[in-house]
Amino acid sequence: MIDLFASPNILGLVLLGTALGITVGAIPGLTGTMLIALSLPLTFSMEPVNGLVLLVAMYVGAVSGGLISATLLRMPGTPAAIMTTLDGFPMATSGKPGRALGLGVGASLIGGLISWLALWQLAEPMADLSTKLGPFELFSMVILALAMLAGIGDSTRVRGLLAGSLGVLVAMPGMHPASGELRWTFGFTFMSEGFRLIPVLIGMFAIGKILQDLTSEDGKVEQVSGNDSAWITLSVWISNLSNLIRSSAIGTFIGILPGIGANIGSLAAYMAAKRASKKPDKFGNGSEEGIIASEAANNATVGGALIPLISLGIPGSVIGAVLLGALIVHGLQPGPLLFRQNPEAVHAITGTVLVSNLMMFIIMISCAKWISKLSSIPKKILFPLVTGCCIWGAYALNGMWFDVSVMLLFGIIGWRMEKAQLPLAAFVIGFVLAPIAEENLCAGIMASDGSYLPLLTRPISLCLLITAIALIIWKRKSKETNTNHSTS
């Protein structure tokens, strides 16, 4: 692997892929999936190793780049950066944009390195573990994630659950995962796939934020200002060491699970950090622990998602599915045979995750001073540019103006939800989780001849459900305790 990355051509491809990924990830409306899908045909004429290096570097860069717009504009460049908006933007608006970026970039590096270590050393054992999780276990895991919605942001428990439930409701239109029947499409063929994530995400966070700024009562736009350094002292990282390791481990493990994704890994790590924190009230208001947890976890899912891809040929994410296609197109068969027949491809993938994370850190830290000035661009210039990128990103997803309409519709919904103090992150996460829960529950019921009992008879599923119930009860008791203390 060392000899492979001693080549200037390979290093140049890693640098190119990482820089492109960061750029695309930082622009609301554009995604790493879109970048890799558009770049895949360009790799057909390349050597397989060179093509894989370029695409994997784009993957790492895109997940990392999402924190830029999430921190400075409160518009997550990628779905994985949703949780970063909760603390990154408040810290940036309090006069510390450099520190917010530095915490996010540093946590991304450490999360990426820990997941690389798992990818390098534990690919086959951890992939075997993921195969033991059937549809009932995955459904119970989603229920656990939904239970976490009660603590998102600074909203009340009821508002968090209400926003999450609305997200679940919006995910219902489209094709039923078990029967294939269309529901809630109102006879429109373009509704057969329901509302797609990217237009909803762009609308809620980007268009909604623009509408909020344009219609603010005092006529002022929430501005990020400050010229602080992005370099974070070693003592800060030492004090957050347990948070970094825990969040990276959660992100890596969730990345391994097929179809779960970085956004859920980020949510799980964020809520785990909040419950373990001595200052949970700070979360949602510029918490350093929140930024670190979110970014360490979502970058760690990259290495985790590649584990089942190269070991079993099962993609752990949407981008993983595109990379699976790239492997097949280049004549490589993912799975145990890949390690024996094409070890250079395995070395290329694992090595790129390491080198790309290091390059990502160098690029983003060295450019943080200029990146932080993004928010100082006059809004009369920035808003049309962002809106244009959003429209193009929503349309380019499937070449349908319907997706642009969906984006605008959910921009209005997001704006009104902000007015009603309903957390947008809870809505989007509910929207993301609902199809995963329904698909796995239906698959499990069909496999068990219509029985729900495996939810309780399978040990892992039962443990996850008990944990979800315990979290809800603990949340209620902690609120009652706080109420009693404030009363006394």
C-alpha positions, -999 to +999 in steps of 0.1 A: +000+000+000+029+024+008+044+018-027+010+025-043+007+059-027+043+069-033+032+075-070+027+112-078-002+102-101-021+084-073-015+113-049-026+137-075-058+118-080-064+117-043-059+155-040-082+161-070-109+139-057-107+153-022-108+189-033-137+183-057-156+164-029-151+193-004-163+218-030-194+199-040-202+189-004-200+226+007-226+237-018-262+232-007-281+213-034-251+193-046-242+159-032-213+135-032-236+109-048-242+133-077-205+140-081-194+104-080-223+093-104-213+120-129-176+112-126-180+074-129-180+074-167-148+094-167-130+065-149-139+039-176-107+046-195-086+046-163-068+017-147-092+002-121-070+013-092-068+049-104-105+051-109-113+037-074-088+061-058-105+091-075-140+081-065-132+071-029-114+104-024-145+123-037-166+103-011-144+114+018-142+150+006-179+153+001-189+141+035-163+164+051-173+195+030-208+195+042-198+211+074-188+243+057-222+256+047-238+239+077-216+259+100-215+293+082-249+294+065-270+269+085-275+250+053-261+215+054-242+208+022-249+171+027-275+151+046-248+139+070-242+175+082-278+181+095-267+177+131-237+200+126-261+229+119-275+227+155-242+238+171-219+249+143-241+278+132-248+292+167-211+291+175-203+309+142-229+336+148-215+341+183-183+353+167-163+321+165-167+308+129-130+297+128-133+277+160-165+261+148-148+251+115-116+239+133-136+217+157-155+202+128-125+196+106-104+181+135-132+158+145-138+148+109-101+138+107-101+117+138-134+100+129-120+093+095-088+078+109-106+056+134-129+043+107-099+037+084-083+017+112-115-004+114-116-008+076-079-019+075-079-043+104-115-054+110-132-055+075-141-092+075-150-097+112-172-066+113-188-074+080-197-109+094-213-091+125-234-069+102-249-100+085-263-112+118-285-081+120-317-091+102-347-068+093-362-070+128-329-058+143-327-029+118-363-019+124-356-019+162-326+003+156-347+028+137-372+028+166-342+036+189-332+065+166-368+078+166-368+077+204-337+100+203-357+126+184-372+138+217-339+155+226-329+172+194-320+209+196-335+231+223-371+221+216-394+205+240-399+167+240-433+171+225-421+194+197-393+171+188-416+141+185-442+161+166-417+173+141-404+137+137-439+124+133-446+149+105-414+138+088-427+102+090-460+112+075-444+130+046-424+099+038-456+078+032-465+088-004-451+065-031-447+028-035-454+004-006-422-015+001-439-048+005-469-049-019-456-025-045-489-006-045-490+031-049-504+052-021-512+089-016-500+097-051-534+114-060-531+099-095-499+117-104-473+094-119-444+117-108-454+109-072-448+072-076-414+075-058-427+099-032-407+129-021-370+125-026-346+133+002-324+159-016-352+183-027-368+180+008-334+186+025-325+216+003-359+231+007-361+228+045-326+241+053-315+263+024-347+278+009-363+279+043-333+298+058-334+323+029-371+329+035-366+333+072-338+359+066-358+378+040-389+380+062-373+387+096-392+413+116-362+436+121-352+433+085-317+421+095-301+389+083-284+367+109-248+373+102-216+354+109-187+375+119-153+370+135-117+364+125-107+338+151-083+309+144-093+275+133-064+259+152-076+240+182-053+233+211-043+198+221-059+202+255-094+206+239-090+173+220-077+156+252-108+168+271-130+155+244-112+122+238-140+100+251-165+119+229-143+115+199-137+077+204-174+070+212-187+091+183-163+076+159-171+040+170-208+047+167-203+062+132-182+033+121-206+007+133-237+024+118-218+029+086-214-009+083-252-015+085-266-015+049-289+013+041-286+032+073-263+061+064-242+089+078-271+110+089-283+084+113-248+078+125-244+115+132-278+116+151-269+086+173-235+100+182-249+135+188-276+122+212-251+098+229-228+128+235-256+149+248-266+123+273-230+118+285-223+155+287-220+175+319-235+205+300-264+190+280-283+224+280-254+238+258-263+214+230-282+233+202-266+266+213-231+263+202-218+232+220-182+221+211-192+186+221-221+186+197-199+197+167-173+171+176-198+143+180-216+150+147-186+154+125-165+126+140-195+102+135-205+112+099-169+109+087-165+076+105-194+062+085-173+065+053-148+038+064-177+018+080-198+018+048-168+005+028-164-025+050-194-045+038-188-032+003-154-048-002-160-077+021-195-088+010-204-067-020-232-051+000-232-013-001-236+004+032-248+037+017-261+053-015-226+063-025-215+028-017-240+015-042-224+038-069-189+025-059-202-011-062-212-003-097-177+011-103-161-021-090-182-042-113-177-020-143-139-023-138-142-061-137-137-065-100-159-088-079-165-075-043-164-100-016-139-126-003-126-132-038-115-095-040-090-099-012-074-129-030-077-120-067-073-082-066-056-072-033-043-041-050-079-028-053-084-034-015-052-016-008-062+013-031-096+017-013-082+015+023-052+036+015-073+063-001-095+066+030-063+073+050-046+097+026-078+115+016-086+123+053-052+137+058-054+158+027-089+169+037-076+182+070-047+201+054-069+217+027-097+227+051-075+240+079-052+259+057-082+275+039-103+280+070-095+317+072-108+323+037-137+298+040-150+316+071-154+347+050-180+330+029-207+343+052-195+379+047-205+379+011-234+404+007-267+386+009-280+402-023-252+383-041-252+351-019-289+344-019-294+344-057-263+322-060-274+297-034-310+297-048-296+290-083-274+261-069-304+247-051-326+248-082-299+232-103-291+206-077-328+196-073-334+195-110-301+176-118-311+148-094-335+132-118-341+159-145-376+166-132-390+201-125-413+183-100-383+180-076-378+218-079-414+223-069-409+199-040-379+219-029-398+252-030-428+237-012-406+223+017-388+256+018-421+272+028-428+244+052-394+247+068-398+284+072-432+280+089-419+252+111-391+276+123-418+302+131-436+275+152-403+264+168-405+229+155-370+214+150-362+209+113-336+182+121-362+161+138-385+164+108-358+154+083-346+125+104-381+112+108-385+115+070-353+095+064-360+068+090-396+060+081-389+042+048-360+023+064-383+012+093-412+002+070-390-017+045-373-037+072-405-044+091-422-056+060-392-078+051-392-093+086-429-100+086-428-117+053-398-138+064-416-149+096-449-157+079-467-126+093-454-129+129-442-099+149-428-121+177-392-120+164-391-083+175-391-097+210-376-131+207-345-121+188-320-108+216-305-079+197-339-066+186-353-069+221-323-051+236-327-022+211-364-018+219-358-019+256-331+008+252-355+030+232-382+027+260-356+034+286-344+065+268-380+079+266-386+071+303-353+086+314-359+117+294-393+121+311-379+116+345-350+140+339-374+167+328-396+161+359-365+163+381-355+196+365-390+209+369-391+201+406-357+217+411-368+249+394-400+250+414-382+245+447 
